[in-house]
Every structure is written in structure tokens, then in C-alpha cells.
């Protein structure tokens, strides 16, 4: 029992260390912080106040929403109280019976606040109303109405922008937890699977990657975050993907690939991070979004391939089985890219193939040895 608990704690600490080490988390957040930022530079966030309001957390947006309205009602309530006091309308000032008030039924601070709230929210219960005897009161109600409309438009725009943020649409696009390396169409390829969980299409989808690693130049300079371009393709090309069903992305490991010098026994000893980007436009909202994820060496499986997930029923309908989305199985694969291109038959897995069980009703005696990633 204690051994199982110790193993769980060890796995948790290892996973936590991996999350700290990676630049981009699996859900696309960037693990980076800025230090020693000058105070004057922080004022630029206030100058770009719209972006600041849209990007802050919901708890702060709701607080600012409530505070902006409540504070404006209270400030204008004080102004209405000041106008009523200047005109002698308050109850404790004992106005005469023939007195002409600026606002009917405003005899104290509470009633002044209620009148301010009713004016700005256009409630108009009818108990308190402005009279034409005070030009200052007429000017104040115009100012409050304009300012209230501005606050309404701004706060509604912020909330609408946060609700319709493309980041929320990106949550319905999922990458496989692991990447695999195997043979594909006569070439050694690194494969990643991506799926759109909604039926609405993503227009103009483009996929690309960056390999981040620490390198040292011939001059002795150490580059902490050296970026190398990683090209991905699908069977139909790499531009304008037809993203109607899950796709498998391939990176060809050739002489120009940074994975060419790696092998099955040295891959997990490397220190790098593969960041994959998917840029697309939502068909329903026409908003552009970017989906990111990353893979570290421990999340790349050499000599494995994804199980098929697309099948067609007897009725002619296509079906996607997401239970196999993150499942892999071992396949015959060369130990390294050099072995693949120069040594025929140098494999470390068996050559047994597998069938797509969901494509049609068939009988299979031997079930493939699938591995859950």
C-alpha cells in the first residue's frame, strides 16, 4: 500500500516538474513571467484599457461592472442632493407650501440616490420628477444620461467580447496527448493527431510547429530558446485543411529535420520542446483563433502508430470513434532515421499489421495490442 502511495507521489512530482520545465502547457498557456518591468511601461496597459478590460479575469470584470454603476449612481446622487440643498428642497430646510423644487419628492440623501438610480437606469416610477425651475438640474440630467449610456455600452461590450472570445472556441479543438514516430508512405514521420469537436468547420486552417531547445553557437554563445521551424503536412497538403474530421499531421524526418540525429534509445534523453500551432477561423463567428500545445521528449513514442478512428457504416454514414483518439499500437519502425534510409529491415517491432474493426462488420480473431496514451 505504501509503495503504491509513494509511486503516485513520485509520478505527481515528476509531472509537476515537467509542467514547470515546458514553455507551453498542454492546454496552450505560456509558462513565462516578466521581471524588472519599468513602472512607466506598465502605464501602457492603462493606455490600452480596452484590451486590459477584455483580458482580465471574470471576477474583476463583474466587480468593475457592479462598482462602475453603483459609484456613478452614488456620485450623481450627491450632486442631486447638493442641487436640492442649494434650492432649499430638503425636508429639514422646511420649504414653504408655494416653494418650487428642482426635483419633486427629493427631500434627503436617500431619495436623491434613488432619483439618481431611476434616472440613469430609465426606470421612472413617477414619484420623483424633474421640474423646469432649475437650469442646473436640467444640465445635470443630460450629463448623467449621456454618461450612463457610455457606461452601459462599454461594460456590455466588454462582457460580449469576453463571451465571444476565440479562446473559448479553441477549447473545442483537441490534440493527442502523445506524438508517435513511425513509417508513413515510405518515409519516417512524426505524427500528431488533432480533432475539431464541433461540427462547424474551421476555415483557412494552417498547421506549423517550432522546436525549442538550448543551443550553443560556434562563438560560445548560449541560446536558451533557439527556435527551429517544423513543417507539418496531411495527405491533402499543409494549407487550407479540410477540418471536418480528425486529422493526422505528419512531419517527415529527413536530412533537414532536427529529429534526424535522434534514435529510439536517445530520444528521451534529449532536451527540447515541440510546440505545435493551429491557426484557423471559426465558420460561425468569423473570428480567428490559435490553438497551441507542446510535446516534450517523454511524450513522443518511437515505433508506434495511431489506431484508426474513422469508419463508415452500412448505411453510408461516416463515424468518428473518439475512444481510439489517444490509443496507439506498436508497428515495425527503424531504430533511427539513418537506419531507416540506409539499412533495410532494421526494425525493433514486429511487422504484424492491424485492421480497422469499425469500418465494416468483420470477424477478427486476434485483437491488436493497443496502448492508451
C-alpha positions as CSV (number, residue, x, y, z in Angstrom):
1,X,0.0,0.0,0.0
2,X,2.7,2.5,1.0
3,X,4.7,1.5,-2.1
4,X,1.7,2.5,-4.3
5,X,1.3,5.8,-2.5
6,X,5.0,6.6,-2.9
7,X,4.8,5.8,-6.6
8,X,1.8,8.1,-7.0
9,X,3.6,10.9,-5.2
10,X,6.7,10.3,-7.3
11,X,4.6,10.4,-10.5
12,X,2.9,13.6,-9.4
13,X,6.3,15.3,-8.6
14,X,7.7,14.2,-12.0
15,X,4.6,15.6,-13.8
16,X,4.8,18.8,-11.9
17,X,8.4,19.2,-12.8
18,X,7.6,18.6,-16.5
19,X,4.9,21.3,-16.4
20,X,7.4,23.8,-14.9
21,X,10.0,22.9,-17.4
22,X,7.9,23.4,-20.6
23,X,7.3,26.7,-22.1
24,X,3.8,25.9,-23.5
25,X,1.5,23.7,-21.4
26,X,-0.7,21.0,-23.0
27,X,-3.7,23.4,-23.0
28,X,-1.8,26.2,-24.7
29,X,-0.9,28.5,-21.8
30,X,2.6,30.0,-21.9
31,X,4.7,29.4,-18.9
32,X,6.6,32.6,-18.8
33,X,6.9,35.6,-16.5
34,X,8.3,39.1,-16.9
35,X,10.5,40.7,-14.4
36,X,12.0,44.2,-13.8
37,X,9.4,45.9,-15.9
38,X,9.7,49.6,-15.6
39,X,6.8,51.4,-13.9
40,X,6.4,53.7,-16.9
41,X,5.9,50.7,-19.2
42,X,3.1,49.4,-17.0
43,X,1.1,52.6,-17.8
44,X,0.8,51.4,-21.4
45,X,-1.7,48.8,-20.1
46,X,-3.9,51.7,-18.9
47,X,-3.5,53.4,-22.3
48,X,-4.7,50.2,-24.0
49,X,-7.5,50.0,-21.5
50,X,-9.9,48.1,-23.8
51,X,-7.6,45.1,-24.2
52,X,-6.8,45.2,-20.5
53,X,-10.5,45.0,-19.6
54,X,-11.1,42.2,-22.1
55,X,-8.2,40.1,-20.9
56,X,-8.7,40.4,-17.1
57,X,-10.4,37.6,-15.2
58,X,-14.2,37.4,-14.9
59,X,-14.2,38.1,-11.2
60,X,-12.6,41.5,-11.8
61,X,-15.0,42.2,-14.7
62,X,-18.0,41.5,-12.6
63,X,-16.6,43.7,-9.8
64,X,-15.9,46.6,-12.2
65,X,-19.4,46.1,-13.7
66,X,-21.1,46.5,-10.3
67,X,-18.7,49.2,-9.0
68,X,-19.0,51.4,-12.1
69,X,-22.8,51.6,-11.9
70,X,-23.0,51.8,-8.1
71,X,-20.4,54.5,-7.9
72,X,-21.9,56.6,-10.7
73,X,-25.3,56.4,-9.0
74,X,-23.9,57.5,-5.7
75,X,-21.8,60.4,-7.2
76,X,-24.8,61.7,-9.1
77,X,-26.9,61.2,-6.0
78,X,-24.6,63.5,-4.1
79,X,-24.9,66.1,-6.9
80,X,-28.7,65.9,-6.9
81,X,-28.6,66.2,-3.1
82,X,-26.4,69.3,-3.5
83,X,-28.8,70.9,-6.0
84,X,-31.8,70.2,-3.7
85,X,-30.0,71.7,-0.8
86,X,-29.0,74.7,-2.7
87,X,-32.6,75.3,-3.7
88,X,-33.9,74.6,-0.3
89,X,-35.8,71.5,-1.2
90,X,-34.7,69.3,1.7
91,X,-37.1,68.3,4.4
92,X,-35.0,69.7,7.3
93,X,-34.9,73.1,5.4
94,X,-38.7,73.4,5.9
95,X,-39.7,74.6,2.4
96,X,-42.9,76.7,2.2
97,X,-46.1,75.4,0.6
98,X,-45.6,77.6,-2.5
99,X,-41.9,76.5,-2.9
100,X,-40.8,75.4,-6.4
101,X,-38.4,72.4,-6.0
102,X,-35.9,71.4,-8.6
103,X,-36.9,67.7,-8.3
104,X,-40.2,66.7,-6.8
105,X,-40.1,64.4,-3.7
106,X,-36.3,64.6,-3.2
107,X,-36.0,65.6,0.5
108,X,-32.9,63.8,1.6
109,X,-29.8,61.9,0.6
110,X,-31.7,58.6,0.3
111,X,-34.3,60.0,-2.1
112,X,-31.6,61.8,-4.0
113,X,-29.7,58.5,-4.5
114,X,-33.0,56.8,-5.6
115,X,-33.7,59.5,-8.1
116,X,-30.1,59.2,-9.5
117,X,-30.6,55.4,-9.9
118,X,-34.0,55.8,-11.5
119,X,-32.7,58.5,-13.9
120,X,-29.6,56.5,-15.1
121,X,-31.5,53.2,-15.5
122,X,-34.6,54.9,-17.0
123,X,-36.9,53.2,-14.5
124,X,-39.1,56.3,-13.9
125,X,-41.5,55.1,-11.1
126,X,-43.3,58.5,-11.3
127,X,-42.8,59.5,-7.7
128,X,-39.8,61.8,-8.3
129,X,-39.6,64.0,-11.4
130,X,-37.5,66.9,-12.6
131,X,-39.1,70.4,-12.8
132,X,-38.2,73.1,-15.2
133,X,-37.4,75.7,-12.5
134,X,-33.6,74.8,-12.2
135,X,-31.4,75.1,-15.3
136,X,-28.5,73.4,-13.4
137,X,-30.7,70.3,-12.7
138,X,-31.6,70.2,-16.5
139,X,-27.9,70.2,-17.4
140,X,-27.1,67.5,-14.8
141,X,-29.8,65.1,-16.0
142,X,-28.4,65.5,-19.6
143,X,-24.8,64.7,-18.3
144,X,-25.9,61.7,-16.3
145,X,-28.0,60.3,-19.1
146,X,-25.0,60.5,-21.5
147,X,-22.5,59.1,-19.0
148,X,-24.9,56.3,-18.1
149,X,-25.2,55.4,-21.8
150,X,-21.4,55.3,-22.2
151,X,-21.0,53.0,-19.2
152,X,-23.8,50.7,-20.5
153,X,-22.1,50.5,-23.9
154,X,-18.6,49.9,-22.5
155,X,-19.5,47.3,-20.0
156,X,-21.8,45.4,-22.4
157,X,-19.1,45.5,-25.0
158,X,-16.5,44.0,-22.5
159,X,-18.8,41.2,-21.4
160,X,-19.8,40.4,-25.0
161,X,-16.2,40.4,-26.1
162,X,-15.2,38.0,-23.3
163,X,-18.2,35.7,-24.0
164,X,-17.4,35.5,-27.7
165,X,-13.6,35.3,-27.2
166,X,-11.9,33.0,-29.8
167,X,-10.1,31.3,-26.9
168,X,-13.3,29.6,-25.9
169,X,-13.7,28.2,-29.4
170,X,-10.1,26.9,-29.2
171,X,-11.2,24.7,-26.2
172,X,-13.2,22.5,-28.6
173,X,-10.1,21.7,-30.7
174,X,-8.1,18.8,-29.2
175,X,-4.6,17.5,-29.8
176,X,-3.4,14.0,-29.0
177,X,-1.6,13.7,-25.7
178,X,1.4,11.9,-27.3
179,X,3.2,12.1,-30.6
180,X,4.4,9.0,-32.5
181,X,7.2,8.2,-34.9
182,X,6.7,5.5,-37.5
183,X,6.9,4.8,-41.2
184,X,4.4,6.6,-43.4
185,X,4.2,6.2,-47.2
186,X,7.9,5.2,-47.5
187,X,9.2,7.9,-45.2
188,X,9.9,8.1,-41.4
189,X,7.4,10.6,-40.0
190,X,6.5,12.1,-36.6
191,X,2.7,12.1,-36.3
192,X,0.3,14.1,-34.2
193,X,-3.5,13.8,-34.2
194,X,-5.9,16.8,-33.9
195,X,-9.7,16.9,-33.8
196,X,-12.4,19.5,-34.1
197,X,-15.1,18.6,-31.5
198,X,-17.7,20.7,-33.2
199,X,-19.4,20.0,-36.5
200,X,-18.9,23.6,-37.7
201,X,-15.9,23.9,-39.9
202,X,-12.7,25.8,-39.2
203,X,-11.9,27.9,-42.3
204,X,-8.3,28.5,-43.5
205,X,-6.7,26.2,-41.1
206,X,-2.9,26.2,-41.1
207,X,-0.6,24.0,-39.0
208,X,3.0,24.5,-38.2
209,X,5.5,23.8,-35.4
210,X,8.5,25.2,-33.5
211,X,11.2,23.1,-31.9
212,X,12.6,24.9,-28.8
213,X,15.9,23.9,-27.4
214,X,19.1,25.3,-25.9
215,X,21.9,25.5,-28.3
216,X,25.4,26.9,-28.4
217,X,26.9,28.8,-31.3
218,X,30.5,28.3,-32.6
219,X,31.4,31.6,-30.8
220,X,30.4,30.1,-27.5
221,X,27.1,32.0,-27.1
222,X,24.3,30.0,-25.4
223,X,20.8,30.5,-26.9
224,X,18.3,29.5,-24.3
225,X,15.3,29.4,-26.6
226,X,16.5,28.5,-30.1
227,X,13.6,28.1,-32.4
228,X,13.6,25.7,-35.4
229,X,10.8,25.5,-37.9
230,X,8.9,22.2,-38.1
231,X,6.7,21.7,-41.1
232,X,3.6,19.5,-40.9
233,X,1.5,18.1,-43.7
234,X,-1.5,16.0,-44.1
235,X,-2.5,13.7,-47.0
236,X,-4.2,16.6,-48.8
237,X,-1.3,19.2,-48.2
238,X,-0.4,21.6,-45.5
239,X,-2.5,24.7,-46.4
240,X,-6.3,25.2,-46.1
241,X,-7.0,21.9,-44.3
242,X,-10.5,20.4,-44.7
243,X,-11.1,20.2,-41.0
244,X,-14.3,18.2,-41.0
245,X,-13.0,15.2,-39.1
246,X,-9.9,14.4,-37.0
247,X,-6.6,14.8,-38.9
248,X,-3.2,13.2,-38.5
249,X,-0.4,15.6,-39.1
250,X,3.0,14.3,-40.4
251,X,6.5,15.7,-40.1
252,X,8.9,14.0,-42.5
253,X,12.1,13.1,-40.7
254,X,14.8,13.6,-43.4
255,X,18.3,15.1,-43.5
256,X,16.9,18.6,-42.9
257,X,14.8,17.6,-39.9
258,X,16.1,18.2,-36.4
259,X,14.9,14.7,-35.4
260,X,17.3,13.1,-38.0
261,X,20.1,12.7,-35.5
262,X,17.8,11.1,-32.8
263,X,17.2,7.4,-32.2
264,X,14.8,5.3,-30.2
265,X,17.3,4.9,-27.3
266,X,18.4,8.6,-27.3
267,X,15.1,10.4,-27.9
268,X,14.0,10.5,-24.2
269,X,17.5,11.8,-23.2
270,X,17.2,14.9,-25.4
271,X,16.1,18.3,-24.0
272,X,13.7,20.0,-26.3
273,X,10.1,21.1,-26.6
274,X,8.0,20.7,-29.8
275,X,5.3,23.4,-29.9
276,X,2.5,22.9,-32.4
277,X,0.3,25.8,-33.6
278,X,-3.0,25.6,-35.4
279,X,-4.3,28.9,-36.9
280,X,-7.9,28.9,-38.1
281,X,-11.1,31.0,-38.4
282,X,-14.4,29.9,-37.0
283,X,-17.1,29.4,-39.6
284,X,-19.9,30.6,-37.4
285,X,-18.4,33.7,-35.9
286,X,-15.6,34.6,-38.4
287,X,-13.2,35.1,-35.5
288,X,-9.6,34.0,-35.9
289,X,-8.1,31.8,-33.2
290,X,-4.9,29.9,-32.5
291,X,-4.7,26.6,-30.7
292,X,-1.4,25.6,-29.1
293,X,0.1,22.5,-27.5
294,X,3.5,21.1,-26.8
295,X,5.4,17.8,-26.6
296,X,8.5,17.0,-24.6
297,X,10.7,14.0,-25.4
298,X,8.9,11.8,-22.9
299,X,5.7,12.4,-24.8
300,X,7.0,11.2,-28.2
301,X,6.7,7.4,-28.7
302,X,9.1,5.9,-31.2
303,X,7.8,2.9,-33.1
304,X,4.1,3.4,-32.6
305,X,1.2,4.5,-34.8
306,X,-2.3,5.8,-34.0
307,X,-5.3,3.5,-34.2
308,X,-7.9,4.3,-36.9
309,X,-10.9,6.2,-35.7
310,X,-12.9,7.0,-38.9
311,X,-15.2,4.3,-40.2
312,X,-18.3,4.0,-42.5
313,X,-21.4,2.2,-41.5
314,X,-23.5,0.0,-43.9
315,X,-25.9,2.9,-44.2
316,X,-23.1,5.0,-45.8
317,X,-22.6,7.4,-42.8
318,X,-19.1,8.3,-41.6
319,X,-18.5,7.8,-37.9
320,X,-15.6,9.0,-35.7
321,X,-14.8,6.9,-32.7
322,X,-13.1,9.1,-30.2
323,X,-12.3,6.2,-27.9
324,X,-9.4,5.4,-30.1
325,X,-8.3,9.1,-30.5
326,X,-5.4,8.7,-28.0
327,X,-4.7,5.0,-28.5
328,X,-1.5,3.7,-30.3
329,X,-0.1,0.3,-31.1
330,X,3.5,-0.8,-31.9
331,X,4.5,-1.0,-35.6
332,X,7.7,-2.0,-37.4
333,X,9.9,1.0,-37.3
334,X,13.6,1.6,-37.8
335,X,15.7,2.4,-34.7
336,X,16.8,5.7,-36.1
337,X,16.4,7.9,-39.2
338,X,19.8,6.9,-40.5
339,X,18.9,3.2,-40.2
340,X,15.6,3.8,-42.0
341,X,17.3,5.5,-45.0
342,X,20.4,3.3,-45.2
343,X,19.7,-0.1,-43.5
344,X,16.8,-2.1,-44.8
345,X,14.9,-4.2,-42.4
346,X,16.5,-2.7,-39.3
347,X,13.4,-2.7,-37.1
348,X,12.7,-3.1,-33.4
349,X,9.0,-4.0,-33.6
350,X,7.2,-6.8,-35.3
351,X,5.7,-6.4,-38.8
352,X,2.2,-7.6,-37.8
353,X,-0.5,-5.4,-39.3
354,X,-3.9,-4.5,-37.9
355,X,-7.4,-4.0,-39.2
356,X,-9.9,-1.2,-38.7
357,X,-12.6,-3.0,-36.8
358,X,-15.2,-0.3,-37.2
359,X,-15.0,0.0,-41.0
360,X,-17.4,-2.9,-41.6
361,X,-18.7,-5.9,-39.8
362,X,-15.9,-8.4,-39.9
363,X,-14.6,-11.1,-37.6
364,X,-11.1,-10.7,-36.2
365,X,-9.6,-13.4,-34.0
366,X,-6.5,-11.5,-32.8
367,X,-7.2,-8.2,-31.2
368,X,-4.4,-5.6,-31.8
369,X,-2.3,-4.7,-28.7
370,X,-3.5,-1.1,-28.3
371,X,-1.7,1.2,-25.9
372,X,-3.6,4.1,-24.2
373,X,-1.6,7.3,-24.2
